[in-house]
Amino acid sequence: MESLYFLIPIAVVFVIGAMRLLFWAINSGQYDNLDAEAHRILFDEDDNPPPTRRAEKEAKAKERAEKEKLKTAEGGGNE
């Protein structure tokens, strides 16, 4: 019984550490592009790997900003 007083806090600290590590990996983008490794194994010299989700979102945001800029330049922003 005395060993449980020692093992339970160690287990709790271990679980908290594992959860922090998981959330760090998710927030730092480690899971953004899961298909790249599969493509790299199949195609050794692929010059154009599939884009990451973050890159796709940035490209869409840039495209939207350019469209808005064109609308305001043409004077058609308030339709």
GUFIGU-883742 format. One record per atom (N, C-alpha, C, O): residue number from 1; x negated, y negated, z. Coordinates in nm, 2 decimals, always signed. Layout:
! GUFIGU-883742
pt num: NUM&c1: X&c2: Y&c3: Z;
...
***
This chain:
! GUFIGU-883742
pt num: 1&c1: -0.08&c2: +0.12&c3: +0.00;
pt num: 1&c1: +0.00&c2: +0.00&c3: +0.00;
pt num: 1&c1: -0.09&c2: -0.13&c3: +0.00;
pt num: 1&c1: -0.05&c2: -0.23&c3: -0.06;
pt num: 2&c1: -0.20&c2: -0.12&c3: +0.07;
pt num: 2&c1: -0.28&c2: -0.24&c3: +0.07;
pt num: 2&c1: -0.34&c2: -0.27&c3: -0.06;
pt num: 2&c1: -0.37&c2: -0.39&c3: -0.09;
pt num: 3&c1: -0.36&c2: -0.17&c3: -0.14;
pt num: 3&c1: -0.42&c2: -0.19&c3: -0.28;
pt num: 3&c1: -0.32&c2: -0.27&c3: -0.37;
pt num: 3&c1: -0.37&c2: -0.34&c3: -0.45;
pt num: 4&c1: -0.19&c2: -0.26&c3: -0.34;
pt num: 4&c1: -0.10&c2: -0.34&c3: -0.42;
pt num: 4&c1: -0.11&c2: -0.49&c3: -0.39;
pt num: 4&c1: -0.09&c2: -0.56&c3: -0.49;
pt num: 5&c1: -0.14&c2: -0.52&c3: -0.27;
pt num: 5&c1: -0.16&c2: -0.67&c3: -0.24;
pt num: 5&c1: -0.28&c2: -0.72&c3: -0.32;
pt num: 5&c1: -0.29&c2: -0.84&c3: -0.35;
pt num: 6&c1: -0.37&c2: -0.64&c3: -0.37;
pt num: 6&c1: -0.48&c2: -0.68&c3: -0.45;
pt num: 6&c1: -0.45&c2: -0.67&c3: -0.60;
pt num: 6&c1: -0.49&c2: -0.76&c3: -0.68;
pt num: 7&c1: -0.39&c2: -0.56&c3: -0.64;
pt num: 7&c1: -0.36&c2: -0.53&c3: -0.78;
pt num: 7&c1: -0.25&c2: -0.62&c3: -0.84;
pt num: 7&c1: -0.27&c2: -0.66&c3: -0.96;
pt num: 8&c1: -0.15&c2: -0.65&c3: -0.77;
pt num: 8&c1: -0.04&c2: -0.73&c3: -0.83;
pt num: 8&c1: -0.08&c2: -0.87&c3: -0.86;
pt num: 8&c1: -0.05&c2: -0.91&c3: -0.97;
pt num: 9&c1: -0.15&c2: -0.94&c3: -0.78;
pt num: 9&c1: -0.20&c2: -1.08&c3: -0.82;
pt num: 9&c1: -0.30&c2: -1.07&c3: -0.94;
pt num: 9&c1: -0.29&c2: -1.16&c3: -1.03;
pt num: 10&c1: -0.38&c2: -0.97&c3: -0.94;
pt num: 10&c1: -0.47&c2: -0.95&c3: -1.06;
pt num: 10&c1: -0.39&c2: -0.93&c3: -1.19;
pt num: 10&c1: -0.42&c2: -0.99&c3: -1.29;
pt num: 11&c1: -0.29&c2: -0.85&c3: -1.18;
pt num: 11&c1: -0.20&c2: -0.82&c3: -1.30;
pt num: 11&c1: -0.13&c2: -0.95&c3: -1.34;
pt num: 11&c1: -0.12&c2: -0.97&c3: -1.46;
pt num: 12&c1: -0.08&c2: -1.03&c3: -1.25;
pt num: 12&c1: -0.01&c2: -1.15&c3: -1.28;
pt num: 12&c1: -0.11&c2: -1.25&c3: -1.35;
pt num: 12&c1: -0.07&c2: -1.31&c3: -1.45;
pt num: 13&c1: -0.23&c2: -1.26&c3: -1.29;
pt num: 13&c1: -0.33&c2: -1.35&c3: -1.35;
pt num: 13&c1: -0.36&c2: -1.30&c3: -1.50;
pt num: 13&c1: -0.38&c2: -1.38&c3: -1.59;
pt num: 14&c1: -0.38&c2: -1.17&c3: -1.51;
pt num: 14&c1: -0.41&c2: -1.12&c3: -1.64;
pt num: 14&c1: -0.30&c2: -1.14&c3: -1.75;
pt num: 14&c1: -0.32&c2: -1.18&c3: -1.86;
pt num: 15&c1: -0.17&c2: -1.13&c3: -1.71;
pt num: 15&c1: -0.06&c2: -1.15&c3: -1.79;
pt num: 15&c1: -0.05&c2: -1.30&c3: -1.83;
pt num: 15&c1: -0.03&c2: -1.34&c3: -1.95;
pt num: 16&c1: -0.07&c2: -1.39&c3: -1.73;
pt num: 16&c1: -0.07&c2: -1.53&c3: -1.76;
pt num: 16&c1: -0.18&c2: -1.57&c3: -1.86;
pt num: 16&c1: -0.16&c2: -1.65&c3: -1.95;
pt num: 17&c1: -0.30&c2: -1.51&c3: -1.84;
pt num: 17&c1: -0.41&c2: -1.54&c3: -1.93;
pt num: 17&c1: -0.38&c2: -1.49&c3: -2.07;
pt num: 17&c1: -0.41&c2: -1.56&c3: -2.17;
pt num: 18&c1: -0.32&c2: -1.37&c3: -2.08;
pt num: 18&c1: -0.29&c2: -1.32&c3: -2.21;
pt num: 18&c1: -0.18&c2: -1.40&c3: -2.28;
pt num: 18&c1: -0.19&c2: -1.43&c3: -2.40;
pt num: 19&c1: -0.08&c2: -1.45&c3: -2.21;
pt num: 19&c1: +0.02&c2: -1.54&c3: -2.27;
pt num: 19&c1: -0.04&c2: -1.67&c3: -2.31;
pt num: 19&c1: -0.01&c2: -1.72&c3: -2.42;
pt num: 20&c1: -0.13&c2: -1.73&c3: -2.23;
pt num: 20&c1: -0.20&c2: -1.85&c3: -2.27;
pt num: 20&c1: -0.28&c2: -1.83&c3: -2.40;
pt num: 20&c1: -0.28&c2: -1.92&c3: -2.49;
pt num: 21&c1: -0.35&c2: -1.72&c3: -2.41;
pt num: 21&c1: -0.43&c2: -1.69&c3: -2.53;
pt num: 21&c1: -0.34&c2: -1.67&c3: -2.65;
pt num: 21&c1: -0.37&c2: -1.72&c3: -2.76;
pt num: 22&c1: -0.22&c2: -1.61&c3: -2.63;
pt num: 22&c1: -0.13&c2: -1.59&c3: -2.74;
pt num: 22&c1: -0.08&c2: -1.72&c3: -2.79;
pt num: 22&c1: -0.07&c2: -1.75&c3: -2.91;
pt num: 23&c1: -0.03&c2: -1.81&c3: -2.70;
pt num: 23&c1: +0.02&c2: -1.94&c3: -2.74;
pt num: 23&c1: -0.09&c2: -2.03&c3: -2.80;
pt num: 23&c1: -0.06&c2: -2.10&c3: -2.89;
pt num: 24&c1: -0.21&c2: -2.02&c3: -2.75;
pt num: 24&c1: -0.32&c2: -2.09&c3: -2.82;
pt num: 24&c1: -0.34&c2: -2.05&c3: -2.96;
pt num: 24&c1: -0.36&c2: -2.13&c3: -3.05;
pt num: 25&c1: -0.33&c2: -1.91&c3: -2.98;
pt num: 25&c1: -0.35&c2: -1.86&c3: -3.12;
pt num: 25&c1: -0.24&c2: -1.91&c3: -3.21;
pt num: 25&c1: -0.26&c2: -1.94&c3: -3.33;
pt num: 26&c1: -0.12&c2: -1.91&c3: -3.16;
pt num: 26&c1: -0.01&c2: -1.95&c3: -3.24;
pt num: 26&c1: -0.02&c2: -2.10&c3: -3.27;
pt num: 26&c1: +0.00&c2: -2.14&c3: -3.39;
pt num: 27&c1: -0.05&c2: -2.18&c3: -3.17;
pt num: 27&c1: -0.05&c2: -2.33&c3: -3.20;
pt num: 27&c1: -0.17&c2: -2.37&c3: -3.28;
pt num: 27&c1: -0.17&c2: -2.47&c3: -3.34;
pt num: 28&c1: -0.28&c2: -2.29&c3: -3.28;
pt num: 28&c1: -0.40&c2: -2.33&c3: -3.36;
pt num: 28&c1: -0.39&c2: -2.28&c3: -3.50;
pt num: 28&c1: -0.49&c2: -2.30&c3: -3.58;
pt num: 29&c1: -0.28&c2: -2.21&c3: -3.54;
pt num: 29&c1: -0.27&c2: -2.17&c3: -3.68;
pt num: 29&c1: -0.32&c2: -2.04&c3: -3.71;
pt num: 29&c1: -0.34&c2: -2.01&c3: -3.83;
pt num: 30&c1: -0.35&c2: -1.95&c3: -3.62;
pt num: 30&c1: -0.41&c2: -1.82&c3: -3.65;
pt num: 30&c1: -0.31&c2: -1.73&c3: -3.72;
pt num: 30&c1: -0.35&c2: -1.64&c3: -3.79;
pt num: 31&c1: -0.18&c2: -1.76&c3: -3.71;
pt num: 31&c1: -0.08&c2: -1.68&c3: -3.77;
pt num: 31&c1: -0.01&c2: -1.75&c3: -3.89;
pt num: 31&c1: +0.10&c2: -1.70&c3: -3.93;
pt num: 32&c1: -0.07&c2: -1.85&c3: -3.94;
pt num: 32&c1: -0.01&c2: -1.93&c3: -4.05;
pt num: 32&c1: -0.01&c2: -1.85&c3: -4.18;
pt num: 32&c1: +0.09&c2: -1.86&c3: -4.26;
pt num: 33&c1: -0.11&c2: -1.78&c3: -4.21;
pt num: 33&c1: -0.13&c2: -1.71&c3: -4.34;
pt num: 33&c1: -0.17&c2: -1.57&c3: -4.32;
pt num: 33&c1: -0.28&c2: -1.53&c3: -4.31;
pt num: 34&c1: -0.07&c2: -1.48&c3: -4.30;
pt num: 34&c1: -0.09&c2: -1.34&c3: -4.27;
pt num: 34&c1: -0.12&c2: -1.26&c3: -4.40;
pt num: 34&c1: -0.17&c2: -1.15&c3: -4.40;
pt num: 35&c1: -0.08&c2: -1.32&c3: -4.52;
pt num: 35&c1: -0.10&c2: -1.25&c3: -4.64;
pt num: 35&c1: -0.24&c2: -1.26&c3: -4.70;
pt num: 35&c1: -0.28&c2: -1.18&c3: -4.79;
pt num: 36&c1: -0.32&c2: -1.35&c3: -4.66;
pt num: 36&c1: -0.45&c2: -1.38&c3: -4.71;
pt num: 36&c1: -0.54&c2: -1.26&c3: -4.70;
pt num: 36&c1: -0.62&c2: -1.22&c3: -4.79;
pt num: 37&c1: -0.54&c2: -1.20&c3: -4.58;
pt num: 37&c1: -0.63&c2: -1.08&c3: -4.56;
pt num: 37&c1: -0.59&c2: -0.96&c3: -4.65;
pt num: 37&c1: -0.68&c2: -0.89&c3: -4.70;
pt num: 38&c1: -0.46&c2: -0.94&c3: -4.67;
pt num: 38&c1: -0.42&c2: -0.83&c3: -4.76;
pt num: 38&c1: -0.46&c2: -0.86&c3: -4.90;
pt num: 38&c1: -0.50&c2: -0.77&c3: -4.97;
pt num: 39&c1: -0.45&c2: -0.98&c3: -4.94;
pt num: 39&c1: -0.49&c2: -1.02&c3: -5.08;
pt num: 39&c1: -0.64&c2: -1.01&c3: -5.09;
pt num: 39&c1: -0.69&c2: -0.96&c3: -5.20;
pt num: 40&c1: -0.72&c2: -1.04&c3: -4.99;
pt num: 40&c1: -0.86&c2: -1.04&c3: -5.00;
pt num: 40&c1: -0.91&c2: -0.90&c3: -5.01;
pt num: 40&c1: -1.01&c2: -0.87&c3: -5.07;
pt num: 41&c1: -0.84&c2: -0.80&c3: -4.94;
pt num: 41&c1: -0.88&c2: -0.66&c3: -4.95;
pt num: 41&c1: -0.86&c2: -0.61&c3: -5.09;
pt num: 41&c1: -0.94&c2: -0.53&c3: -5.14;
pt num: 42&c1: -0.74&c2: -0.64&c3: -5.15;
pt num: 42&c1: -0.71&c2: -0.59&c3: -5.28;
pt num: 42&c1: -0.78&c2: -0.65&c3: -5.39;
pt num: 42&c1: -0.82&c2: -0.59&c3: -5.49;
pt num: 43&c1: -0.81&c2: -0.78&c3: -5.38;
pt num: 43&c1: -0.87&c2: -0.86&c3: -5.49;
pt num: 43&c1: -1.00&c2: -0.92&c3: -5.44;
pt num: 43&c1: -0.99&c2: -1.02&c3: -5.36;
pt num: 44&c1: -1.11&c2: -0.87&c3: -5.47;
pt num: 44&c1: -1.24&c2: -0.91&c3: -5.41;
pt num: 44&c1: -1.27&c2: -1.06&c3: -5.45;
pt num: 44&c1: -1.32&c2: -1.13&c3: -5.37;
pt num: 45&c1: -1.25&c2: -1.09&c3: -5.58;
pt num: 45&c1: -1.30&c2: -1.22&c3: -5.62;
pt num: 45&c1: -1.18&c2: -1.32&c3: -5.66;
pt num: 45&c1: -1.17&c2: -1.37&c3: -5.77;
pt num: 46&c1: -1.09&c2: -1.33&c3: -5.57;
pt num: 46&c1: -0.98&c2: -1.42&c3: -5.59;
pt num: 46&c1: -1.01&c2: -1.56&c3: -5.56;
pt num: 46&c1: -1.04&c2: -1.60&c3: -5.44;
pt num: 47&c1: -1.02&c2: -1.64&c3: -5.66;
pt num: 47&c1: -1.06&c2: -1.78&c3: -5.65;
pt num: 47&c1: -0.95&c2: -1.87&c3: -5.59;
pt num: 47&c1: -0.97&c2: -1.97&c3: -5.53;
pt num: 48&c1: -0.82&c2: -1.83&c3: -5.61;
pt num: 48&c1: -0.71&c2: -1.90&c3: -5.56;
pt num: 48&c1: -0.63&c2: -1.82&c3: -5.46;
pt num: 48&c1: -0.53&c2: -1.76&c3: -5.50;
pt num: 49&c1: -0.66&c2: -1.82&c3: -5.33;
pt num: 49&c1: -0.59&c2: -1.74&c3: -5.24;
pt num: 49&c1: -0.45&c2: -1.81&c3: -5.22;
pt num: 49&c1: -0.43&c2: -1.93&c3: -5.24;
pt num: 50&c1: -0.35&c2: -1.74&c3: -5.17;
pt num: 50&c1: -0.22&c2: -1.79&c3: -5.15;
pt num: 50&c1: -0.23&c2: -1.91&c3: -5.04;
pt num: 50&c1: -0.30&c2: -1.90&c3: -4.95;
pt num: 51&c1: -0.15&c2: -2.01&c3: -5.07;
pt num: 51&c1: -0.16&c2: -2.13&c3: -4.97;
pt num: 51&c1: -0.10&c2: -2.10&c3: -4.84;
pt num: 51&c1: -0.01&c2: -2.01&c3: -4.83;
pt num: 52&c1: -0.14&c2: -2.16&c3: -4.74;
pt num: 52&c1: -0.09&c2: -2.14&c3: -4.60;
pt num: 52&c1: +0.04&c2: -2.22&c3: -4.59;
pt num: 52&c1: +0.07&c2: -2.31&c3: -4.68;
pt num: 53&c1: +0.12&c2: -2.18&c3: -4.50;
pt num: 53&c1: +0.25&c2: -2.25&c3: -4.47;
pt num: 53&c1: +0.22&c2: -2.40&c3: -4.44;
pt num: 53&c1: +0.30&c2: -2.49&c3: -4.48;
pt num: 54&c1: +0.12&c2: -2.43&c3: -4.37;
pt num: 54&c1: +0.09&c2: -2.56&c3: -4.33;
pt num: 54&c1: +0.05&c2: -2.64&c3: -4.46;
pt num: 54&c1: +0.10&c2: -2.76&c3: -4.47;
pt num: 55&c1: -0.02&c2: -2.59&c3: -4.55;
pt num: 55&c1: -0.06&c2: -2.65&c3: -4.67;
pt num: 55&c1: +0.07&c2: -2.68&c3: -4.76;
pt num: 55&c1: +0.08&c2: -2.78&c3: -4.82;
pt num: 56&c1: +0.16&c2: -2.58&c3: -4.76;
pt num: 56&c1: +0.28&c2: -2.60&c3: -4.83;
pt num: 56&c1: +0.36&c2: -2.71&c3: -4.78;
pt num: 56&c1: +0.42&c2: -2.79&c3: -4.85;
pt num: 57&c1: +0.37&c2: -2.72&c3: -4.64;
pt num: 57&c1: +0.45&c2: -2.83&c3: -4.58;
pt num: 57&c1: +0.39&c2: -2.96&c3: -4.61;
pt num: 57&c1: +0.46&c2: -3.06&c3: -4.64;
pt num: 58&c1: +0.26&c2: -2.97&c3: -4.60;
pt num: 58&c1: +0.19&c2: -3.10&c3: -4.63;
pt num: 58&c1: +0.21&c2: -3.14&c3: -4.78;
pt num: 58&c1: +0.23&c2: -3.26&c3: -4.80;
pt num: 59&c1: +0.21&c2: -3.04&c3: -4.87;
pt num: 59&c1: +0.23&c2: -3.08&c3: -5.01;
pt num: 59&c1: +0.37&c2: -3.13&c3: -5.03;
pt num: 59&c1: +0.39&c2: -3.22&c3: -5.11;
pt num: 60&c1: +0.47&c2: -3.06&c3: -4.97;
pt num: 60&c1: +0.61&c2: -3.11&c3: -4.98;
pt num: 60&c1: +0.63&c2: -3.24&c3: -4.92;
pt num: 60&c1: +0.70&c2: -3.33&c3: -4.98;
pt num: 61&c1: +0.56&c2: -3.27&c3: -4.81;
pt num: 61&c1: +0.58&c2: -3.40&c3: -4.74;
pt num: 61&c1: +0.51&c2: -3.51&c3: -4.83;
pt num: 61&c1: +0.57&c2: -3.62&c3: -4.85;
pt num: 62&c1: +0.40&c2: -3.48&c3: -4.89;
pt num: 62&c1: +0.33&c2: -3.57&c3: -4.98;
pt num: 62&c1: +0.42&c2: -3.60&c3: -5.10;
pt num: 62&c1: +0.43&c2: -3.71&c3: -5.15;
pt num: 63&c1: +0.48&c2: -3.50&c3: -5.16;
pt num: 63&c1: +0.57&c2: -3.51&c3: -5.27;
pt num: 63&c1: +0.69&c2: -3.60&c3: -5.24;
pt num: 63&c1: +0.73&c2: -3.69&c3: -5.32;
pt num: 64&c1: +0.75&c2: -3.58&c3: -5.12;
pt num: 64&c1: +0.86&c2: -3.66&c3: -5.08;
pt num: 64&c1: +0.82&c2: -3.80&c3: -5.06;
pt num: 64&c1: +0.90&c2: -3.90&c3: -5.10;
pt num: 65&c1: +0.70&c2: -3.83&c3: -5.01;
pt num: 65&c1: +0.66&c2: -3.96&c3: -4.99;
pt num: 65&c1: +0.63&c2: -4.03&c3: -5.12;
pt num: 65&c1: +0.66&c2: -4.15&c3: -5.13;
pt num: 66&c1: +0.58&c2: -3.96&c3: -5.22;
pt num: 66&c1: +0.56&c2: -4.02&c3: -5.35;
pt num: 66&c1: +0.69&c2: -4.05&c3: -5.42;
pt num: 66&c1: +0.70&c2: -4.16&c3: -5.48;
pt num: 67&c1: +0.79&c2: -3.97&c3: -5.40;
pt num: 67&c1: +0.93&c2: -3.99&c3: -5.46;
pt num: 67&c1: +0.99&c2: -4.12&c3: -5.39;
pt num: 67&c1: +1.05&c2: -4.20&c3: -5.46;
pt num: 68&c1: +0.98&c2: -4.13&c3: -5.26;
pt num: 68&c1: +1.03&c2: -4.25&c3: -5.19;
pt num: 68&c1: +0.96&c2: -4.37&c3: -5.24;
pt num: 68&c1: +1.02&c2: -4.48&c3: -5.25;
pt num: 69&c1: +0.83&c2: -4.36&c3: -5.26;
pt num: 69&c1: +0.75&c2: -4.48&c3: -5.31;
pt num: 69&c1: +0.79&c2: -4.52&c3: -5.44;
pt num: 69&c1: +0.81&c2: -4.64&c3: -5.47;
pt num: 70&c1: +0.82&c2: -4.42&c3: -5.53;
pt num: 70&c1: +0.87&c2: -4.45&c3: -5.67;
pt num: 70&c1: +1.01&c2: -4.52&c3: -5.66;
pt num: 70&c1: +1.04&c2: -4.61&c3: -5.74;
pt num: 71&c1: +1.10&c2: -4.47&c3: -5.57;
pt num: 71&c1: +1.23&c2: -4.52&c3: -5.56;
pt num: 71&c1: +1.22&c2: -4.67&c3: -5.52;
pt num: 71&c1: +1.29&c2: -4.76&c3: -5.57;
pt num: 72&c1: +1.14&c2: -4.70&c3: -5.42;
pt num: 72&c1: +1.13&c2: -4.84&c3: -5.37;
pt num: 72&c1: +1.06&c2: -4.93&c3: -5.47;
pt num: 72&c1: +1.09&c2: -5.04&c3: -5.48;
pt num: 73&c1: +0.97&c2: -4.87&c3: -5.55;
pt num: 73&c1: +0.90&c2: -4.95&c3: -5.65;
pt num: 73&c1: +1.00&c2: -4.99&c3: -5.77;
pt num: 73&c1: +0.99&c2: -5.09&c3: -5.83;
pt num: 74&c1: +1.09&c2: -4.90&c3: -5.80;
pt num: 74&c1: +1.19&c2: -4.92&c3: -5.90;
pt num: 74&c1: +1.31&c2: -5.01&c3: -5.86;
pt num: 74&c1: +1.38&c2: -5.06&c3: -5.94;
pt num: 75&c1: +1.32&c2: -5.03&c3: -5.72;
pt num: 75&c1: +1.43&c2: -5.11&c3: -5.67;
pt num: 75&c1: +1.55&c2: -5.02&c3: -5.65;
pt num: 75&c1: +1.66&c2: -5.08&c3: -5.63;
pt num: 76&c1: +1.54&c2: -4.90&c3: -5.65;
pt num: 76&c1: +1.66&c2: -4.81&c3: -5.64;
pt num: 76&c1: +1.67&c2: -4.74&c3: -5.50;
pt num: 76&c1: +1.72&c2: -4.64&c3: -5.49;
pt num: 77&c1: +1.61&c2: -4.81&c3: -5.40;
pt num: 77&c1: +1.60&c2: -4.74&c3: -5.27;
pt num: 77&c1: +1.74&c2: -4.74&c3: -5.20;
pt num: 77&c1: +1.76&c2: -4.66&c3: -5.11;
pt num: 78&c1: +1.83&c2: -4.84&c3: -5.23;
pt num: 78&c1: +1.96&c2: -4.85&c3: -5.16;
pt num: 78&c1: +2.07&c2: -4.80&c3: -5.26;
pt num: 78&c1: +2.15&c2: -4.89&c3: -5.30;
pt num: 79&c1: +2.08&c2: -4.68&c3: -5.29;
pt num: 79&c1: +2.18&c2: -4.64&c3: -5.38;
pt num: 79&c1: +2.30&c2: -4.58&c3: -5.30;
pt num: 79&c1: +2.40&c2: -4.53&c3: -5.36;
***
